[in-house]
Amino acid sequence: MTQDPTARLQAAVERRAEADRLRRSLDTAERQAGDAAQRLADAEAALQREQADVERLEGLSWTRIMSAVRGERDVDLAREQAQARAAQLQVDAARRVADETRAAADELQRSLRQLGPVEDEYRRALADQTAHLSATDTTVGPRLTEVADQLGRLEAETRELDEARAAGADALAALHSAQEYLQKAKDWSTADTFFGGGLLSDLAKYDRLDQVSSHLERADAALTRYGRELGDVRLAAVEGVNISGVAATFDFFFDNIVSDWATLRRVTAASDRVRDLIRAVESTQASLHARLQGLAGDRATLTHERDHLVRDASGVREI
């Protein structure tokens, strides 16, 4: 069954708008992939420096000799080994982000190619619709074509906003989860700071902070996706939604040398940052909702006008 010219034109408009959305999203994804690759390179360089410090203390070097003279070699070595392990964690996290952002950009590129020559399709559909309406009703033809084009764009924009809002909901859920674990870590850190600890306390610290890091990484990934979706809808607030590097606050996970005061300060700073991000995302979600409501009203108005034009041109009257 052959699709009528009006429906074919609207479908072409939607595919054209989808191609525009994919190109914008691809631009954002490529920037994110480039930034992630740079962060990975920086993390790997930092790891090399930390490993070199460990090797100097383990091998025969002036660093080891001076540390031994001071009677602090074991303490210094433990510190450097802990910092090297923390640096390795940062490399692992940066590599995961780099792989994820690169895969996202590649997937967008494939989706764009699969759409095919959308501009040629749009021009053919527009020409067919114009010819069809010119042959049937030269009065309403131009306006019907314009309405179909506007409806197609509104449908595409609505899909983009819905996708952005869904990504925002995921980001909020991840942020609230991270905030919950940060609060637990803060409560524990406060108790450990004022009431002391020991080996069991240290092991518990590592476990809790590892959980915090995991939840922050998930929030980071959710916000990265949210940023891509916001870029699609040209929302200015996208620059304010970025948690990249917050997990790096916890570079002391396996460092017994760092004081509990430092642990508490850094957990509190991360908690404050996550709280601010939650507010920013909630504000952005409200803006998305308002835009969706406006689009729904515009679509209803155009659909009503189109139906009346078609009925009037066909001689159909409302009862």
Backbone bond lengths (Angstrom), bond angles and torsions (degrees), N, CA, C in turn:
res aa  C-N    CA-C-N  psi(-1)  N-CA   C-N-CA  omega(-1)  CA-C   N-CA-C  phi
1 M - - - 1.474 - - 1.534 109.38 -
2 T 1.333 116.28 126.48 1.457 121.21 -177.17 1.526 110.45 -76.53
3 Q 1.327 116.46 132.76 1.451 121.35 179.16 1.519 109.76 -73.85
4 D 1.356 117.31 137.63 1.459 119.30 -178.15 1.529 109.66 -68.88
5 P 1.341 116.91 155.36 1.477 120.88 -174.25 1.522 114.35 -57.02
6 T 1.351 117.39 -37.24 1.459 119.73 -178.55 1.530 110.96 -65.42
7 A 1.338 116.02 -46.58 1.464 120.22 179.60 1.526 111.18 -64.80
8 R 1.351 115.26 -37.86 1.466 119.25 179.65 1.530 111.02 -64.98
9 L 1.324 116.49 -39.77 1.461 120.08 178.73 1.529 110.77 -65.53
10 Q 1.337 116.93 -44.27 1.463 118.90 -178.68 1.530 110.45 -63.58
11 A 1.345 116.14 -39.55 1.469 119.25 177.87 1.526 110.89 -62.69
12 A 1.341 116.02 -39.32 1.468 119.92 179.37 1.525 111.11 -66.92
13 V 1.334 116.21 -38.81 1.468 120.22 177.96 1.530 110.13 -62.72
14 E 1.336 116.49 -42.48 1.460 120.11 -179.32 1.532 111.37 -65.42
15 R 1.348 116.43 -40.55 1.458 119.51 178.43 1.533 111.10 -66.70
16 R 1.318 115.91 -36.97 1.463 119.88 177.37 1.522 111.08 -64.87
17 A 1.351 116.17 -42.49 1.460 120.41 178.03 1.533 110.30 -65.90
18 E 1.332 116.42 -36.70 1.463 119.61 177.65 1.525 111.17 -63.78
19 A 1.334 116.58 -38.65 1.462 120.32 177.06 1.528 110.55 -63.83
20 D 1.329 116.90 -41.26 1.473 120.76 177.36 1.525 110.24 -61.43
21 R 1.339 116.14 -43.87 1.466 120.41 179.49 1.529 110.67 -61.65
22 L 1.339 116.09 -44.37 1.457 119.68 -179.20 1.529 111.43 -63.59
23 R 1.331 116.76 -38.29 1.466 119.46 179.00 1.524 110.91 -65.42
24 R 1.326 117.16 -41.49 1.464 119.68 177.76 1.531 110.71 -65.30
25 S 1.323 114.87 -43.37 1.463 119.21 179.51 1.520 110.68 -64.28
26 L 1.326 116.53 -37.28 1.462 120.59 179.36 1.527 110.81 -65.36
27 D 1.327 116.29 -41.43 1.474 119.24 177.13 1.528 110.90 -58.08
28 T 1.331 115.77 -45.19 1.466 119.95 179.12 1.522 110.64 -63.95
29 A 1.347 116.22 -44.69 1.465 120.49 -178.24 1.524 111.86 -63.83
30 E 1.325 116.82 -37.46 1.467 119.67 179.11 1.530 110.62 -66.34
31 R 1.327 116.22 -39.52 1.468 119.19 177.02 1.523 110.37 -63.75
32 Q 1.334 116.16 -43.30 1.456 119.69 179.26 1.524 111.39 -63.77
33 A 1.333 116.51 -40.16 1.463 120.21 179.14 1.526 110.50 -64.72
34 G 1.333 116.85 -39.78 1.455 119.93 178.02 1.525 112.07 -65.41
35 D 1.340 115.91 -42.04 1.468 119.75 178.33 1.526 110.66 -64.27
36 A 1.334 115.93 -41.20 1.467 119.98 -179.20 1.522 110.90 -65.75
37 A 1.328 116.85 -38.43 1.461 120.39 178.21 1.526 110.81 -64.17
38 Q 1.342 116.51 -38.28 1.459 119.95 178.02 1.524 111.15 -67.50
39 R 1.352 116.55 -40.85 1.463 119.14 178.04 1.523 111.33 -63.86
40 L 1.327 116.60 -35.65 1.463 119.91 177.07 1.523 110.44 -65.02
41 A 1.326 116.25 -43.74 1.465 119.74 179.07 1.530 111.02 -61.83
42 D 1.342 116.21 -41.11 1.467 120.15 178.68 1.526 111.01 -64.48
43 A 1.328 116.23 -41.88 1.464 120.18 -179.74 1.523 111.00 -65.19
44 E 1.332 116.46 -39.63 1.464 119.78 179.12 1.525 110.99 -65.97
45 A 1.333 116.69 -37.63 1.463 120.01 177.38 1.527 110.51 -65.38
46 A 1.338 116.57 -40.39 1.466 120.40 178.44 1.532 110.58 -64.51
47 L 1.326 116.09 -39.17 1.465 119.74 178.05 1.525 111.32 -62.81
48 Q 1.305 116.57 -41.66 1.466 119.91 178.66 1.529 110.97 -61.10
49 R 1.325 116.29 -39.37 1.470 119.29 178.98 1.531 110.77 -66.28
50 E 1.332 116.81 -42.23 1.465 119.65 179.80 1.524 110.97 -65.79
51 Q 1.322 117.47 -40.42 1.463 120.56 178.77 1.526 111.03 -64.92
52 A 1.323 116.70 -35.52 1.468 120.46 177.74 1.519 110.50 -65.28
53 D 1.354 117.08 -37.68 1.460 120.47 177.94 1.523 110.90 -63.80
54 V 1.328 115.78 -40.78 1.466 119.90 178.50 1.527 110.52 -64.06
55 E 1.325 115.58 -43.60 1.467 119.62 -178.17 1.529 111.18 -63.79
56 R 1.329 117.52 -35.27 1.460 120.16 179.17 1.526 111.51 -65.58
57 L 1.339 115.95 -35.59 1.456 119.16 179.22 1.527 112.54 -79.22
58 E 1.315 116.19 -29.49 1.458 119.94 -179.88 1.532 112.00 -81.49
59 G 1.315 116.65 -30.89 1.456 120.90 -177.18 1.514 111.63 -93.35
60 L 1.334 115.20 -168.22 1.459 121.36 179.35 1.524 107.87 -93.30
61 S 1.322 115.84 104.41 1.466 120.02 -177.69 1.518 108.43 -150.95
62 W 1.338 115.25 165.67 1.460 119.79 177.53 1.524 110.85 -62.25
63 T 1.333 116.45 -32.65 1.465 119.35 178.14 1.514 110.60 -60.68
64 R 1.344 116.47 -44.68 1.458 120.11 179.66 1.526 111.19 -67.16
65 I 1.327 116.09 -42.58 1.467 119.74 -178.11 1.522 111.21 -61.30
66 M 1.354 116.95 -46.75 1.454 120.29 -178.54 1.531 111.23 -66.75
67 S 1.340 115.61 -36.92 1.459 119.06 178.36 1.514 110.73 -65.69
68 A 1.365 116.28 -38.36 1.466 120.32 179.01 1.520 110.79 -67.54
69 V 1.326 115.61 -39.57 1.470 119.49 179.08 1.526 110.30 -60.29
70 R 1.320 116.45 -41.24 1.464 119.99 179.52 1.529 112.24 -74.41
71 G 1.342 116.85 -10.87 1.456 120.58 -178.02 1.512 113.04 75.01
72 E 1.327 117.42 23.97 1.469 121.65 -175.56 1.520 112.35 -120.98
73 R 1.330 117.28 17.07 1.467 118.57 -174.35 1.526 111.57 -61.10
74 D 1.329 117.43 -45.93 1.466 119.43 -177.45 1.521 111.51 -62.17
75 V 1.340 115.41 -40.54 1.466 118.99 178.89 1.530 110.50 -66.36
76 D 1.336 115.96 -45.61 1.470 119.78 179.70 1.519 111.08 -61.83
77 L 1.333 116.60 -42.82 1.463 119.92 -178.83 1.516 111.05 -65.13
78 A 1.332 116.75 -41.79 1.467 120.24 178.60 1.519 110.82 -61.09
79 R 1.360 116.55 -40.97 1.460 120.45 179.02 1.528 111.46 -63.27
80 E 1.333 115.72 -47.69 1.469 119.09 -177.80 1.525 111.22 -65.87
81 Q 1.331 117.64 -37.99 1.456 119.85 178.19 1.527 111.01 -64.87
82 A 1.333 115.78 -39.60 1.461 119.45 177.98 1.521 110.88 -64.54
83 Q 1.328 116.13 -41.84 1.467 119.68 179.24 1.524 111.25 -66.92
84 A 1.327 117.02 -33.89 1.468 120.10 177.30 1.520 110.43 -67.72
85 R 1.346 116.68 -39.93 1.463 118.82 177.96 1.523 111.17 -65.65
86 A 1.330 115.92 -39.93 1.466 119.35 177.26 1.528 111.01 -63.11
87 A 1.336 116.58 -40.26 1.470 120.83 178.71 1.516 110.62 -64.04
88 Q 1.337 116.69 -36.44 1.471 119.82 178.16 1.529 110.54 -65.40
89 L 1.336 116.23 -38.43 1.465 119.60 176.72 1.531 111.06 -62.21
90 Q 1.332 115.41 -39.54 1.463 119.13 178.39 1.529 111.53 -65.04
91 V 1.332 116.51 -38.12 1.466 120.05 177.21 1.521 110.05 -64.23
92 D 1.331 116.91 -44.64 1.462 120.47 -179.64 1.525 111.16 -61.01
93 A 1.339 115.78 -44.38 1.468 119.80 179.50 1.529 111.10 -65.31
94 A 1.334 116.88 -42.74 1.471 120.69 -179.98 1.523 111.02 -64.89
95 R 1.333 116.59 -36.56 1.471 119.24 179.29 1.524 110.70 -67.49
96 R 1.331 117.49 -38.97 1.463 119.74 177.67 1.527 110.71 -61.76
97 V 1.322 116.42 -44.47 1.469 119.82 179.63 1.528 110.55 -64.38
98 A 1.334 116.49 -41.94 1.468 120.33 -179.98 1.527 110.78 -62.30
99 D 1.329 116.17 -42.79 1.467 119.71 178.95 1.520 111.41 -65.19
100 E 1.337 116.41 -42.28 1.466 120.53 -178.45 1.528 111.79 -65.84
101 T 1.323 117.34 -44.28 1.465 119.98 -178.50 1.524 111.28 -69.28
102 R 1.337 116.49 -35.66 1.463 119.18 177.29 1.528 110.92 -66.32
103 A 1.340 116.05 -41.71 1.460 120.23 178.83 1.526 110.97 -64.07
104 A 1.340 116.90 -38.80 1.466 120.60 178.78 1.525 110.97 -63.54
105 A 1.322 117.13 -42.42 1.467 120.83 178.83 1.526 110.87 -64.99
106 D 1.326 117.18 -41.66 1.471 120.98 179.44 1.523 111.07 -64.08
107 E 1.333 116.91 -39.57 1.461 120.89 179.84 1.535 110.77 -65.52
108 L 1.319 117.01 -40.44 1.462 120.47 176.99 1.527 111.28 -63.55
109 Q 1.320 116.27 -38.70 1.458 120.37 178.07 1.530 110.99 -63.09
110 R 1.334 116.15 -41.35 1.468 119.65 178.31 1.532 111.02 -65.36
111 S 1.332 116.56 -42.14 1.462 120.04 179.60 1.525 111.18 -62.62
112 L 1.323 116.69 -38.38 1.458 120.66 179.33 1.526 110.77 -65.49
113 R 1.326 116.24 -42.17 1.473 119.23 178.60 1.527 111.26 -64.38
114 Q 1.323 116.93 -37.24 1.463 120.52 -177.55 1.526 112.62 -66.08
115 L 1.326 117.40 -25.08 1.464 119.84 178.67 1.521 112.13 -66.57
116 G 1.320 117.32 -26.14 1.454 121.27 178.97 1.524 113.12 76.99
117 P 1.349 117.01 -161.40 1.480 121.45 -176.37 1.527 111.69 -78.60
118 V 1.309 117.63 77.85 1.462 121.35 -174.08 1.530 112.19 -66.25
119 E 1.326 117.74 -32.67 1.467 119.45 -179.27 1.530 110.38 -66.26
120 D 1.335 117.29 -43.10 1.467 120.31 177.33 1.527 110.55 -62.93
121 E 1.337 116.02 -41.28 1.467 120.51 179.11 1.525 110.92 -62.23
122 Y 1.323 115.70 -41.86 1.467 120.27 -179.86 1.530 110.95 -64.77
123 R 1.328 116.75 -45.15 1.468 119.57 -179.67 1.526 111.74 -62.61
124 R 1.325 117.67 -39.65 1.476 120.44 178.89 1.529 110.97 -66.49
125 A 1.356 115.95 -43.46 1.461 119.20 -179.76 1.527 111.30 -65.21
126 L 1.323 116.17 -39.11 1.466 120.21 179.18 1.525 110.74 -65.06
127 A 1.330 115.76 -41.37 1.468 119.22 178.91 1.530 111.23 -65.13
128 D 1.349 116.88 -41.11 1.471 120.59 179.55 1.528 110.94 -64.30
129 Q 1.317 116.61 -42.52 1.464 120.28 -179.50 1.521 110.86 -65.96
130 T 1.306 116.24 -42.57 1.463 119.81 179.12 1.524 111.11 -61.30
131 A 1.325 116.15 -45.12 1.465 120.51 179.53 1.523 110.97 -63.45
132 H 1.311 116.16 -42.30 1.469 120.22 -178.76 1.522 111.40 -62.67
133 L 1.331 116.53 -48.28 1.453 119.68 -177.06 1.525 111.97 -73.52
134 S 1.311 116.41 -30.22 1.467 119.37 177.50 1.518 110.45 -65.86
135 A 1.326 115.41 -32.84 1.464 119.94 -179.58 1.517 112.08 -78.59
136 T 1.327 116.97 -20.83 1.461 119.01 -175.92 1.529 113.28 -106.60
137 D 1.331 116.56 -38.86 1.471 119.23 -177.86 1.522 108.76 -160.60
138 T 1.317 115.61 100.59 1.468 119.84 -177.20 1.529 112.65 -72.74
139 T 1.317 117.09 -11.56 1.465 119.54 -179.01 1.522 111.81 -80.07
140 V 1.338 116.22 -48.65 1.462 119.52 -176.08 1.529 112.80 -92.98
141 G 1.332 116.62 -13.63 1.461 119.63 -175.79 1.521 114.66 -52.82
142 P 1.320 118.92 -54.59 1.476 119.84 -178.66 1.528 113.13 -58.92
143 R 1.333 116.42 -40.15 1.472 118.72 -178.47 1.522 111.51 -70.17
144 L 1.330 118.07 -38.17 1.459 120.65 177.83 1.530 110.90 -62.62
145 T 1.307 115.73 -39.98 1.463 119.63 177.98 1.527 110.54 -62.69
146 E 1.322 115.56 -42.80 1.461 120.12 -179.95 1.528 111.16 -65.11
147 V 1.336 116.95 -41.10 1.466 120.95 -179.85 1.532 110.14 -65.23
148 A 1.330 116.80 -41.94 1.468 119.96 179.38 1.526 110.68 -61.30
149 D 1.325 115.04 -40.56 1.469 119.39 179.40 1.536 110.57 -64.70
150 Q 1.337 116.20 -43.62 1.464 119.91 -179.20 1.528 111.69 -66.25
151 L 1.329 116.67 -40.15 1.462 119.85 179.24 1.527 111.44 -64.77
152 G 1.320 115.12 -39.36 1.464 118.32 178.36 1.521 111.93 -61.35
153 R 1.317 115.42 -42.05 1.461 119.50 179.42 1.531 111.57 -67.73
154 L 1.336 116.50 -38.88 1.459 119.42 179.05 1.530 111.46 -66.24
155 E 1.344 116.49 -38.57 1.466 119.93 178.00 1.530 110.03 -63.03
156 A 1.318 116.51 -43.48 1.461 120.25 -179.46 1.530 110.79 -64.87
157 E 1.333 116.42 -42.44 1.461 119.50 -179.65 1.524 111.18 -66.32
158 T 1.333 116.51 -36.12 1.460 120.38 177.93 1.522 110.87 -62.79
159 R 1.325 116.72 -42.58 1.465 119.91 177.62 1.526 110.95 -61.27
160 E 1.324 116.52 -42.73 1.467 120.23 179.94 1.525 111.10 -62.22
161 L 1.339 116.05 -43.29 1.458 119.60 -179.75 1.523 111.56 -66.79
162 D 1.337 116.75 -38.64 1.466 120.09 177.42 1.523 110.73 -62.70
163 E 1.342 115.99 -41.43 1.463 119.86 179.11 1.526 110.82 -65.43
164 A 1.330 116.26 -39.93 1.466 119.72 178.87 1.523 110.70 -65.53
165 R 1.309 116.70 -41.77 1.463 119.63 -179.31 1.530 111.01 -66.14
166 A 1.338 117.30 -38.38 1.466 120.48 177.48 1.527 110.46 -64.10
167 A 1.345 116.01 -41.52 1.464 119.55 177.58 1.522 110.60 -64.85
168 G 1.328 117.23 -35.50 1.450 121.00 177.58 1.522 112.12 -65.76
169 A 1.341 115.54 -38.43 1.466 119.20 177.53 1.530 110.53 -63.44
170 D 1.331 116.31 -40.61 1.465 119.95 177.27 1.527 110.84 -64.01
171 A 1.328 115.65 -41.24 1.470 119.86 -179.97 1.526 111.24 -64.21
172 L 1.331 116.42 -41.95 1.460 119.53 178.40 1.523 111.61 -62.56
173 A 1.336 115.90 -42.06 1.463 119.32 179.48 1.527 110.50 -61.81
174 A 1.334 116.23 -42.31 1.464 120.26 -179.69 1.523 111.08 -67.10
175 L 1.342 116.88 -39.04 1.461 120.70 179.52 1.527 111.57 -66.89
176 H 1.324 116.58 -41.82 1.464 119.58 178.89 1.527 110.75 -64.58
177 S 1.326 116.12 -38.22 1.464 119.67 176.72 1.522 110.97 -63.59
178 A 1.342 116.18 -44.34 1.460 120.39 178.34 1.528 110.74 -62.49
179 Q 1.338 116.50 -40.79 1.455 120.48 179.45 1.529 111.26 -62.97
180 E 1.321 116.08 -38.04 1.465 119.94 178.66 1.531 110.74 -61.99
181 Y 1.329 116.98 -44.12 1.455 120.18 -179.39 1.534 111.43 -72.25
182 L 1.325 116.58 -32.35 1.458 119.16 175.48 1.527 111.31 -65.00
183 Q 1.330 116.02 -38.77 1.463 119.30 178.71 1.529 110.56 -64.72
184 K 1.341 115.80 -40.41 1.460 119.36 177.34 1.527 110.35 -62.65
185 A 1.336 115.96 -42.67 1.464 120.07 179.57 1.526 110.48 -65.67
186 K 1.340 116.61 -36.77 1.461 119.98 179.18 1.528 110.38 -65.96
187 D 1.337 116.76 -43.67 1.459 120.25 179.13 1.520 110.57 -61.39
188 W 1.330 115.28 -44.02 1.467 119.09 -179.69 1.526 110.91 -66.60
189 S 1.344 116.46 -42.42 1.465 120.15 -178.15 1.523 110.68 -62.72
190 T 1.337 116.47 -38.50 1.462 119.99 178.69 1.521 110.66 -62.34
191 A 1.333 116.00 -45.35 1.462 120.15 179.52 1.522 110.93 -64.07
192 D 1.323 116.91 -41.24 1.467 120.65 -177.81 1.528 110.73 -68.36
193 T 1.339 115.56 -34.69 1.468 119.28 -179.07 1.520 111.53 -66.21
194 F 1.337 116.91 -43.25 1.455 120.30 -172.49 1.530 114.52 -94.01
195 F 1.353 116.45 -18.85 1.457 118.29 -176.74 1.525 112.99 -117.06
196 G 1.338 116.16 3.25 1.457 119.34 175.35 1.512 111.67 81.68
197 G 1.343 115.22 177.94 1.458 119.75 -178.87 1.498 109.90 -157.13
198 G 1.286 116.53 -141.24 1.451 121.88 -177.81 1.497 108.70 166.86
199 L 1.323 117.44 -159.50 1.466 120.80 -177.69 1.519 111.18 -60.96
200 L 1.335 117.09 -47.03 1.457 119.26 -179.33 1.522 110.83 -64.32
201 S 1.329 115.81 -37.82 1.461 119.48 177.73 1.520 110.63 -64.29
202 D 1.339 117.31 -40.91 1.463 120.75 178.79 1.524 110.67 -62.62
203 L 1.325 117.15 -43.75 1.462 120.12 179.60 1.521 110.95 -63.13
204 A 1.326 115.91 -39.28 1.465 119.43 177.57 1.521 110.54 -65.12
205 K 1.367 116.35 -37.73 1.462 120.51 178.85 1.525 110.76 -60.41
206 Y 1.308 116.42 -46.54 1.459 120.07 -179.23 1.531 110.94 -60.10
207 D 1.323 115.12 -42.86 1.461 118.92 -178.37 1.521 111.11 -65.23
208 R 1.337 116.94 -45.54 1.463 119.63 -177.89 1.525 111.81 -67.11
209 L 1.324 116.30 -42.60 1.466 118.76 -179.09 1.519 111.24 -69.81
210 D 1.323 116.70 -29.74 1.462 120.10 175.25 1.522 110.09 -65.76
211 Q 1.338 117.16 -39.02 1.462 121.01 176.23 1.532 110.69 -64.21
212 V 1.332 115.96 -42.48 1.466 119.74 178.01 1.527 110.17 -59.83
213 S 1.328 116.41 -45.51 1.465 120.34 -179.26 1.518 110.90 -60.34
214 S 1.336 116.49 -41.91 1.466 120.55 -179.95 1.523 111.20 -61.80
215 H 1.329 116.57 -43.72 1.467 119.73 -179.62 1.528 111.60 -69.88
216 L 1.323 117.68 -34.23 1.462 120.04 176.36 1.519 111.10 -67.05
217 E 1.310 117.25 -37.28 1.467 120.06 177.86 1.522 110.71 -65.04
218 R 1.348 116.31 -39.90 1.469 118.82 177.72 1.530 110.60 -65.24
219 A 1.328 116.20 -39.96 1.470 119.36 177.24 1.524 110.37 -64.22
220 D 1.322 116.49 -39.38 1.461 121.44 179.16 1.522 110.40 -60.88
221 A 1.347 116.50 -45.19 1.472 120.62 179.66 1.526 110.95 -63.94
222 A 1.357 116.60 -41.83 1.465 120.33 179.85 1.523 111.41 -64.70
223 L 1.332 117.43 -38.17 1.461 120.92 179.22 1.523 111.89 -72.55
224 T 1.326 116.77 -31.18 1.459 119.74 175.68 1.526 110.10 -63.48
225 R 1.341 116.00 -45.27 1.466 119.80 176.79 1.531 110.44 -63.38
226 Y 1.325 116.76 -41.75 1.464 120.90 178.33 1.527 110.66 -59.34
227 G 1.336 116.04 -40.80 1.457 120.00 178.33 1.514 112.35 -60.85
228 R 1.347 116.16 -40.31 1.468 119.36 177.68 1.528 110.99 -63.03
229 E 1.346 115.78 -44.33 1.463 119.50 -178.83 1.527 111.33 -66.09
230 L 1.331 117.07 -38.27 1.464 119.69 178.07 1.516 111.10 -66.91
231 G 1.334 116.32 -33.35 1.457 119.45 175.95 1.518 111.20 -62.33
232 D 1.343 116.54 -33.63 1.463 120.69 179.09 1.531 111.60 -62.54
233 V 1.323 116.18 -35.58 1.467 119.95 -176.66 1.526 112.08 -100.72
234 R 1.349 115.82 12.55 1.468 122.75 174.67 1.535 111.78 54.99
235 L 1.308 116.68 43.98 1.454 120.04 178.92 1.517 109.18 -87.77
236 A 1.313 116.39 123.32 1.459 121.46 -174.88 1.522 112.00 -62.63
237 A 1.335 117.19 -28.79 1.465 120.35 -175.37 1.514 113.47 -69.93
238 V 1.334 118.22 -3.47 1.459 120.07 -178.06 1.519 111.82 -57.87
239 E 1.335 117.97 -33.64 1.461 120.40 -178.37 1.520 111.82 -66.86
240 G 1.306 117.47 -23.17 1.448 119.66 179.74 1.509 113.72 -84.83
241 V 1.325 117.24 -6.78 1.457 121.36 -177.76 1.509 108.19 -108.21
242 N 1.324 115.15 90.73 1.464 120.35 -178.24 1.516 109.27 -158.15
243 I 1.324 116.26 114.22 1.461 120.84 -178.83 1.520 110.89 -108.47
244 S 1.338 116.79 8.92 1.460 120.27 -177.70 1.523 109.86 -55.02
245 G 1.293 115.15 131.02 1.455 120.56 177.73 1.510 115.07 91.74
246 V 1.353 118.21 -7.40 1.458 118.85 179.43 1.521 109.94 -63.73
247 A 1.344 116.76 -38.11 1.464 119.35 179.52 1.522 111.33 -60.64
248 A 1.340 116.08 -25.51 1.468 119.43 -179.92 1.529 111.57 -66.88
249 T 1.329 116.82 -15.76 1.465 120.27 176.12 1.523 110.39 -58.13
250 F 1.320 116.33 -26.83 1.454 120.67 -175.36 1.521 111.62 -100.17
251 D 1.329 116.33 47.61 1.452 120.29 179.74 1.523 111.97 -78.73
252 F 1.318 115.31 5.92 1.459 119.98 -177.50 1.522 111.55 -109.68
253 F 1.336 118.86 15.63 1.458 121.22 -172.82 1.527 113.54 -49.82
254 F 1.326 116.00 -46.48 1.454 119.38 -173.72 1.524 112.38 -109.58
255 D 1.308 115.25 25.13 1.462 119.74 -177.20 1.527 109.35 -103.66
256 N 1.337 116.96 100.56 1.451 120.94 -179.46 1.528 111.99 -64.80
257 I 1.364 116.21 -19.72 1.451 119.57 -173.27 1.530 111.64 -75.02
258 V 1.354 116.05 -30.70 1.463 119.76 -176.63 1.517 109.83 -66.84
259 S 1.310 117.51 135.88 1.457 121.51 -175.64 1.515 111.33 -73.62
260 D 1.338 115.43 159.44 1.454 120.81 176.90 1.525 111.26 -65.89
261 W 1.359 116.13 -27.85 1.461 118.84 174.83 1.523 110.93 -60.63
262 A 1.321 116.50 -42.93 1.470 120.35 179.40 1.523 110.24 -65.20
263 T 1.329 115.88 -39.90 1.465 119.52 178.18 1.526 110.35 -59.35
264 L 1.320 116.03 -48.32 1.460 120.31 -178.89 1.522 111.64 -62.26
265 R 1.339 117.06 -42.54 1.477 120.01 179.52 1.521 111.39 -61.55
266 R 1.308 116.87 -42.36 1.471 119.33 -175.87 1.518 111.78 -74.28
267 V 1.330 116.99 -36.70 1.462 119.52 174.99 1.524 109.93 -62.94
268 T 1.329 117.06 -42.26 1.465 120.90 179.37 1.527 111.04 -64.08
269 A 1.329 117.12 -41.58 1.475 120.44 179.15 1.518 110.75 -63.51
270 A 1.334 117.04 -42.38 1.462 120.01 179.12 1.522 110.75 -65.78
271 S 1.329 117.26 -38.89 1.459 121.20 178.76 1.526 110.75 -63.12
272 D 1.321 116.76 -41.56 1.471 120.35 177.78 1.526 111.10 -63.04
273 R 1.346 116.07 -40.34 1.462 120.27 -179.95 1.528 111.17 -64.83
274 V 1.325 116.75 -42.99 1.464 120.56 179.32 1.531 110.51 -65.26
275 R 1.339 116.83 -38.95 1.459 119.94 177.91 1.534 111.10 -60.91
276 D 1.326 116.25 -42.39 1.465 120.31 178.26 1.529 111.17 -64.42
277 L 1.319 116.44 -38.36 1.462 120.38 179.33 1.526 111.24 -66.43
278 I 1.324 116.37 -38.94 1.467 119.50 177.38 1.527 109.90 -59.06
279 R 1.322 116.36 -44.05 1.470 119.79 178.81 1.526 111.08 -63.11
280 A 1.331 116.43 -41.89 1.464 120.24 -179.23 1.523 111.28 -63.53
281 V 1.335 116.60 -43.61 1.466 120.18 179.97 1.526 110.27 -66.35
282 E 1.327 117.80 -42.07 1.461 120.20 178.98 1.526 111.06 -60.69
283 S 1.322 116.96 -40.20 1.463 120.68 178.20 1.525 110.82 -64.63
284 T 1.330 115.65 -42.15 1.464 120.18 179.88 1.523 110.62 -66.41
285 Q 1.333 116.72 -39.09 1.470 120.35 177.94 1.527 110.92 -61.73
286 A 1.321 116.60 -37.81 1.466 120.09 178.23 1.537 110.40 -64.33
287 S 1.330 116.38 -38.37 1.463 120.05 177.82 1.523 110.91 -65.29
288 L 1.324 116.51 -41.24 1.468 120.19 177.91 1.521 110.97 -62.04
289 H 1.328 116.38 -42.52 1.467 120.38 179.55 1.524 110.95 -61.41
290 A 1.328 116.49 -42.84 1.460 120.29 -179.83 1.526 111.16 -63.31
291 R 1.337 116.39 -40.52 1.463 119.55 178.86 1.522 111.50 -66.57
292 L 1.329 117.08 -38.70 1.465 120.24 178.10 1.526 111.22 -63.31
293 Q 1.316 116.87 -39.35 1.467 120.07 177.73 1.527 110.82 -63.69
294 G 1.337 115.95 -41.80 1.460 119.39 177.80 1.515 112.04 -63.12
295 L 1.329 117.19 -41.51 1.464 120.61 178.75 1.519 111.65 -64.77
296 A 1.318 116.76 -38.91 1.468 119.96 179.32 1.531 110.10 -60.88
297 G 1.326 116.93 -41.04 1.455 119.96 177.36 1.519 112.34 -65.24
298 D 1.332 117.40 -41.70 1.468 121.59 178.78 1.524 111.15 -63.79
299 R 1.331 116.49 -41.79 1.472 120.06 179.95 1.522 111.06 -64.90
300 A 1.325 116.66 -40.20 1.462 119.99 179.79 1.525 110.75 -63.91
301 T 1.316 116.51 -41.25 1.463 120.92 179.88 1.527 111.25 -64.02
302 L 1.346 116.38 -46.42 1.468 120.04 -179.16 1.525 111.95 -67.84
303 T 1.313 117.22 -38.90 1.460 120.48 178.85 1.528 110.34 -63.61
304 H 1.314 116.57 -41.80 1.466 121.20 178.19 1.536 110.02 -61.73
305 E 1.325 116.04 -44.97 1.474 119.58 179.69 1.521 111.16 -63.78
306 R 1.331 117.12 -43.74 1.469 120.61 -179.61 1.525 110.98 -60.63
307 D 1.331 116.62 -44.89 1.464 119.92 -178.39 1.526 111.20 -62.17
308 H 1.312 115.73 -40.28 1.465 119.21 179.09 1.530 110.51 -66.58
309 L 1.328 117.19 -42.19 1.464 119.89 179.22 1.526 111.21 -61.10
310 V 1.302 116.63 -43.86 1.467 120.57 -178.90 1.522 110.70 -66.16
311 R 1.334 115.83 -45.61 1.474 118.41 -179.96 1.524 111.21 -63.20
312 D 1.333 115.79 -43.21 1.465 118.37 -179.62 1.513 111.26 -64.94
313 A 1.350 117.17 -41.79 1.469 120.28 -179.63 1.517 111.83 -66.85
314 S 1.344 116.10 -26.58 1.466 120.33 -179.29 1.521 112.48 -91.71
315 G 1.321 116.93 -1.79 1.448 119.81 -179.94 1.516 113.02 81.49
316 V 1.342 116.92 11.51 1.462 120.11 179.92 1.515 108.98 -89.13
317 R 1.263 117.40 131.96 1.448 122.15 -179.46 1.522 109.97 -116.85
318 E 1.325 115.60 148.06 1.463 119.96 177.45 1.531 109.73 -72.01
319 I 1.304 114.49 142.09 1.468 118.65 -179.93 1.533 109.04 -85.08
